Amino acid sequence: MAREEKTRMEIFREFRKGRPNRE
């Protein structure tokens, strides 16, 4: 199940890119 792990990492990267860290 390495594909699922890659998908999670890709989704996390897209989520961080769409939501910049502006604390």
PDB file with SEQRES, HELIX, SHEET and CRYST1 records, atoms N, CA, C and O in Angstrom:
SEQRES   1 A   23  MET ALA ARG GLU GLU LYS THR ARG MET GLU ILE PHE ARG          
SEQRES   2 A   23  GLU PHE ARG LYS GLY ARG PRO ASN ARG GLU                      
HELIX    1 AA1 ALA A    2  GLY A   18  1                                  17    
CRYST1    1.000    1.000    1.000  90.00  90.00  90.00 P 1           1          
ATOM      1  N   MET A   1       0.863  -1.224   0.000  1.00  0.00           N  
ATOM      2  CA  MET A   1       0.000   0.000   0.000  1.00  0.00           C  
ATOM      3  C   MET A   1       0.885   1.255   0.000  1.00  0.00           C  
ATOM      4  O   MET A   1       0.740   2.128   0.855  1.00  0.00           O  
ATOM      5  N   ALA A   2       1.759   1.323  -0.928  1.00  0.00           N  
ATOM      6  CA  ALA A   2       2.639   2.520  -0.989  1.00  0.00           C  
ATOM      7  C   ALA A   2       1.927   3.629  -1.762  1.00  0.00           C  
ATOM      8  O   ALA A   2       2.232   4.811  -1.604  1.00  0.00           O  
ATOM      9  N   ARG A   3       0.995   3.231  -2.580  1.00  0.00           N  
ATOM     10  CA  ARG A   3       0.293   4.268  -3.400  1.00  0.00           C  
ATOM     11  C   ARG A   3      -0.573   5.125  -2.460  1.00  0.00           C  
ATOM     12  O   ARG A   3      -0.632   6.345  -2.609  1.00  0.00           O  
ATOM     13  N   GLU A   4      -1.216   4.502  -1.529  1.00  0.00           N  
ATOM     14  CA  GLU A   4      -2.078   5.294  -0.607  1.00  0.00           C  
ATOM     15  C   GLU A   4      -1.228   6.300   0.171  1.00  0.00           C  
ATOM     16  O   GLU A   4      -1.645   7.435   0.401  1.00  0.00           O  
ATOM     17  N   GLU A   5      -0.058   5.876   0.563  1.00  0.00           N  
ATOM     18  CA  GLU A   5       0.802   6.797   1.334  1.00  0.00           C  
ATOM     19  C   GLU A   5       1.212   7.983   0.455  1.00  0.00           C  
ATOM     20  O   GLU A   5       1.251   9.126   0.910  1.00  0.00           O  
ATOM     21  N   LYS A   6       1.513   7.690  -0.797  1.00  0.00           N  
ATOM     22  CA  LYS A   6       1.934   8.787  -1.693  1.00  0.00           C  
ATOM     23  C   LYS A   6       0.740   9.746  -1.902  1.00  0.00           C  
ATOM     24  O   LYS A   6       0.914  10.964  -1.936  1.00  0.00           O  
ATOM     25  N   THR A   7      -0.428   9.198  -2.034  1.00  0.00           N  
ATOM     26  CA  THR A   7      -1.617  10.057  -2.252  1.00  0.00           C  
ATOM     27  C   THR A   7      -1.827  10.972  -1.052  1.00  0.00           C  
ATOM     28  O   THR A   7      -2.150  12.149  -1.206  1.00  0.00           O  
ATOM     29  N   ARG A   8      -1.640  10.420   0.143  1.00  0.00           N  
ATOM     30  CA  ARG A   8      -1.851  11.240   1.378  1.00  0.00           C  
ATOM     31  C   ARG A   8      -0.816  12.384   1.390  1.00  0.00           C  
ATOM     32  O   ARG A   8      -1.135  13.522   1.735  1.00  0.00           O  
ATOM     33  N   MET A   9       0.399  12.060   1.013  1.00  0.00           N  
ATOM     34  CA  MET A   9       1.448  13.104   1.034  1.00  0.00           C  
ATOM     35  C   MET A   9       1.116  14.172  -0.021  1.00  0.00           C  
ATOM     36  O   MET A   9       1.289  15.368   0.212  1.00  0.00           O  
ATOM     37  N   GLU A  10       0.649  13.724  -1.150  1.00  0.00           N  
ATOM     38  CA  GLU A  10       0.317  14.703  -2.219  1.00  0.00           C  
ATOM     39  C   GLU A  10      -0.843  15.594  -1.766  1.00  0.00           C  
ATOM     40  O   GLU A  10      -0.811  16.808  -1.962  1.00  0.00           O  
ATOM     41  N   ILE A  11      -1.835  15.002  -1.176  1.00  0.00           N  
ATOM     42  CA  ILE A  11      -3.001  15.797  -0.720  1.00  0.00           C  
ATOM     43  C   ILE A  11      -2.548  16.787   0.358  1.00  0.00           C  
ATOM     44  O   ILE A  11      -2.962  17.946   0.365  1.00  0.00           O  
ATOM     45  N   PHE A  12      -1.703  16.318   1.252  1.00  0.00           N  
ATOM     46  CA  PHE A  12      -1.230  17.213   2.332  1.00  0.00           C  
ATOM     47  C   PHE A  12      -0.454  18.391   1.728  1.00  0.00           C  
ATOM     48  O   PHE A  12      -0.575  19.530   2.179  1.00  0.00           O  
ATOM     49  N   ARG A  13       0.347  18.086   0.695  1.00  0.00           N  
ATOM     50  CA  ARG A  13       1.163  19.170   0.061  1.00  0.00           C  
ATOM     51  C   ARG A  13       0.204  20.166  -0.624  1.00  0.00           C  
ATOM     52  O   ARG A  13       0.395  21.379  -0.537  1.00  0.00           O  
ATOM     53  N   GLU A  14      -0.788  19.654  -1.278  1.00  0.00           N  
ATOM     54  CA  GLU A  14      -1.728  20.578  -1.967  1.00  0.00           C  
ATOM     55  C   GLU A  14      -2.486  21.404  -0.926  1.00  0.00           C  
ATOM     56  O   GLU A  14      -2.706  22.601  -1.115  1.00  0.00           O  
ATOM     57  N   PHE A  15      -2.878  20.769   0.156  1.00  0.00           N  
ATOM     58  CA  PHE A  15      -3.632  21.495   1.198  1.00  0.00           C  
ATOM     59  C   PHE A  15      -2.759  22.617   1.776  1.00  0.00           C  
ATOM     60  O   PHE A  15      -3.245  23.724   2.007  1.00  0.00           O  
ATOM     61  N   ARG A  16      -1.485  22.336   2.008  1.00  0.00           N  
ATOM     62  CA  ARG A  16      -0.573  23.372   2.588  1.00  0.00           C  
ATOM     63  C   ARG A  16      -0.337  24.469   1.540  1.00  0.00           C  
ATOM     64  O   ARG A  16      -0.216  25.643   1.889  1.00  0.00           O  
ATOM     65  N   LYS A  17      -0.273  24.096   0.290  1.00  0.00           N  
ATOM     66  CA  LYS A  17      -0.010  25.119  -0.745  1.00  0.00           C  
ATOM     67  C   LYS A  17      -1.246  26.047  -0.864  1.00  0.00           C  
ATOM     68  O   LYS A  17      -1.110  27.261  -1.014  1.00  0.00           O  
ATOM     69  N   GLY A  18      -2.430  25.454  -0.794  1.00  0.00           N  
ATOM     70  CA  GLY A  18      -3.653  26.269  -0.930  1.00  0.00           C  
ATOM     71  C   GLY A  18      -3.883  27.095   0.341  1.00  0.00           C  
ATOM     72  O   GLY A  18      -4.558  28.123   0.296  1.00  0.00           O  
ATOM     73  N   ARG A  19      -3.339  26.663   1.442  1.00  0.00           N  
ATOM     74  CA  ARG A  19      -3.573  27.425   2.716  1.00  0.00           C  
ATOM     75  C   ARG A  19      -2.205  27.800   3.314  1.00  0.00           C  
ATOM     76  O   ARG A  19      -1.677  27.038   4.124  1.00  0.00           O  
ATOM     77  N   PRO A  20      -1.639  28.900   2.955  1.00  0.00           N  
ATOM     78  CA  PRO A  20      -0.324  29.328   3.478  1.00  0.00           C  
ATOM     79  C   PRO A  20      -0.341  29.493   4.998  1.00  0.00           C  
ATOM     80  O   PRO A  20      -1.379  29.777   5.595  1.00  0.00           O  
ATOM     81  N   ASN A  21       0.805  29.312   5.596  1.00  0.00           N  
ATOM     82  CA  ASN A  21       0.867  29.447   7.081  1.00  0.00           C  
ATOM     83  C   ASN A  21       0.899  30.927   7.465  1.00  0.00           C  
ATOM     84  O   ASN A  21       1.964  31.545   7.478  1.00  0.00           O  
ATOM     85  N   ARG A  22      -0.249  31.481   7.771  1.00  0.00           N  
ATOM     86  CA  ARG A  22      -0.269  32.932   8.141  1.00  0.00           C  
ATOM     87  C   ARG A  22      -0.770  33.018   9.580  1.00  0.00           C  
ATOM     88  O   ARG A  22      -1.940  33.331   9.801  1.00  0.00           O  
ATOM     89  N   GLU A  23       0.082  32.750  10.555  1.00  0.00           N  
ATOM     90  CA  GLU A  23      -0.384  32.761  11.965  1.00  0.00           C  
ATOM     91  C   GLU A  23      -0.330  34.144  12.535  1.00  0.00           C  
ATOM     92  O   GLU A  23      -0.680  34.347  13.698  1.00  0.00           O  
TER      93      GLU A  23                                                      
END                                                                             
